[in-house]
């Protein structure tokens, strides 16, 4: 009997000294279920928004490489670069020995991703389309990276910030908005992109929401025909508030535009709103304030 007790005690102590994980299964944004036996410890990020989300979810220590323009938070700038949205450096990715690759479904080259898949490297696709998707992505990353508590806290905060903005601007008078992400060529975003949801949250209406491409190229004549009451021009990473002046001044050439008549021309840093990350709450607050200012200038109630 004493030998049986000794054996059971040894087994108990052995289990207690080991960190045991249950199998992790998370559905990605392509609908596929990604399965890991343990939380990922060597992760490659293939989009700037993914890098930012991983840090926000508490998994930054697991990152081993990222694509170009992964520049937030500051620690992301030190990560080895493994390509960009047009082409990946497969040799470098393989050399980093990842146990998980997180890819942008619409930005990364599928042929190259298939090569990684053939090496049995798990690939998780991330492509948040709505504000609620961002919080869910944080929770999914927390599960994949063994950081559930941190990720849950970040997701809860984001949901609370977005809810507060919805409530604050729920009764706002609708206002027509043109959102410009590029001047040459002139590019906007359609209604399927998360920015359009932010515009709606602030009481705005994206005048090009109906277009088929996610980021359609349009003409100045199309903007004139839509006659937006507010124009938002984005600033690229690293830019200052003075840099978009030429883009804003462009629209002053058409005084017949409602936005020009009432000086409802605004700029906002693209990284705060174009990237589906927790910083979108900050960008949304700025956009809502801009539209509130536009309403005042237009004397809308």
CORQUI-V256576 format. One record per backbone hydrogen bond with DSSP energy under -1.0 kcal/mol. CO is the residue of the C=O (numbers start at 1). NH is the residue of the N-H. E is the energy in kcal/mol with one decimal. If there is no record, write none. Layout:
CO & NH & E
CO & NH & E
//
This chain:
1 & 5 & -2.4
2 & 6 & -2.1
3 & 7 & -2.3
4 & 8 & -2.5
5 & 9 & -2.5
6 & 10 & -2.3
7 & 11 & -2.4
8 & 12 & -2.3
9 & 13 & -2.5
10 & 14 & -2.3
11 & 15 & -2.2
12 & 16 & -2.5
13 & 17 & -1.6
15 & 18 & -1.0
24 & 36 & -2.7
26 & 34 & -3.1
28 & 31 & -1.5
32 & 28 & -3.2
34 & 26 & -2.3
36 & 24 & -3.2
42 & 99 & -2.5
42 & 100 & -1.2
43 & 64 & -3.2
44 & 102 & -2.8
47 & 51 & -2.1
48 & 52 & -2.2
49 & 53 & -2.2
50 & 54 & -2.5
51 & 55 & -1.9
52 & 56 & -2.3
53 & 57 & -2.1
54 & 59 & -2.7
55 & 58 & -1.5
59 & 62 & -1.8
60 & 63 & -1.4
62 & 43 & -2.9
65 & 45 & -2.4
66 & 82 & -1.7
67 & 70 & -1.2
69 & 71 & -1.5
73 & 76 & -1.8
74 & 77 & -1.5
75 & 78 & -1.5
76 & 79 & -1.3
80 & 66 & -2.5
82 & 89 & -2.6
83 & 68 & -2.4
87 & 84 & -2.7
88 & 90 & -1.2
89 & 93 & -2.3
90 & 94 & -2.7
91 & 95 & -2.2
92 & 96 & -1.4
94 & 97 & -1.7
100 & 44 & -2.0
101 & 124 & -2.8
102 & 46 & -2.4
103 & 126 & -3.3
104 & 107 & -1.0
104 & 108 & -1.9
109 & 113 & -2.0
110 & 114 & -2.4
111 & 115 & -1.3
112 & 116 & -1.4
113 & 117 & -2.3
114 & 118 & -2.0
116 & 119 & -1.0
116 & 121 & -1.5
117 & 120 & -2.0
122 & 101 & -2.5
124 & 103 & -2.5
125 & 29 & -2.4
131 & 135 & -1.0
132 & 136 & -1.8
133 & 137 & -2.5
134 & 138 & -2.1
135 & 139 & -1.8
136 & 140 & -2.4
137 & 141 & -2.9
138 & 142 & -2.2
139 & 143 & -1.8
140 & 144 & -2.3
141 & 145 & -2.2
142 & 147 & -2.9
144 & 40 & -2.8
147 & 151 & -2.4
148 & 152 & -2.7
149 & 153 & -2.0
150 & 154 & -2.1
151 & 155 & -2.5
152 & 156 & -2.4
153 & 157 & -2.1
154 & 158 & -2.1
155 & 159 & -2.5
156 & 160 & -2.0
157 & 161 & -2.3
158 & 162 & -2.5
159 & 163 & -2.4
160 & 164 & -2.1
161 & 165 & -1.7
162 & 166 & -2.4
163 & 167 & -2.3
164 & 168 & -2.1
165 & 169 & -2.1
169 & 172 & -1.5
175 & 205 & -2.4
176 & 229 & -1.7
176 & 230 & -1.3
177 & 207 & -2.4
178 & 232 & -2.8
180 & 234 & -2.1
182 & 187 & -1.9
186 & 218 & -2.6
187 & 181 & -2.5
187 & 182 & -1.2
190 & 193 & -1.3
193 & 196 & -1.4
194 & 198 & -1.8
195 & 199 & -2.5
196 & 200 & -2.0
197 & 201 & -2.5
198 & 202 & -1.7
199 & 204 & -3.0
200 & 203 & -1.8
203 & 175 & -1.1
205 & 177 & -2.8
206 & 209 & -1.6
208 & 211 & -1.3
209 & 191 & -1.8
214 & 190 & -2.4
216 & 188 & -2.0
219 & 223 & -1.5
220 & 224 & -2.4
221 & 225 & -2.3
222 & 226 & -1.9
223 & 227 & -1.8
228 & 259 & -1.8
230 & 178 & -2.4
231 & 266 & -2.9
232 & 180 & -3.3
233 & 268 & -1.7
235 & 270 & -2.9
236 & 239 & -1.9
240 & 243 & -1.1
242 & 245 & -1.4
244 & 248 & -2.5
245 & 249 & -3.4
246 & 250 & -1.5
249 & 252 & -1.3
250 & 253 & -1.3
251 & 254 & -1.3
254 & 257 & -1.9
257 & 261 & -2.7
258 & 262 & -1.6
259 & 264 & -3.3
260 & 263 & -1.4
264 & 231 & -2.3
266 & 233 & -2.9
268 & 235 & -2.3
269 & 272 & -1.3
270 & 273 & -1.6
270 & 274 & -3.6
275 & 277 & -2.1
277 & 280 & -2.3
278 & 281 & -1.6
279 & 283 & -2.0
280 & 284 & -2.9
281 & 285 & -1.9
282 & 286 & -1.8
283 & 287 & -2.4
284 & 288 & -2.8
285 & 289 & -2.0
286 & 290 & -2.0
287 & 291 & -2.4
288 & 292 & -2.1
289 & 293 & -2.1
290 & 294 & -2.3
291 & 295 & -2.2
292 & 296 & -1.8
293 & 297 & -2.3
294 & 298 & -2.2
295 & 300 & -2.9
//
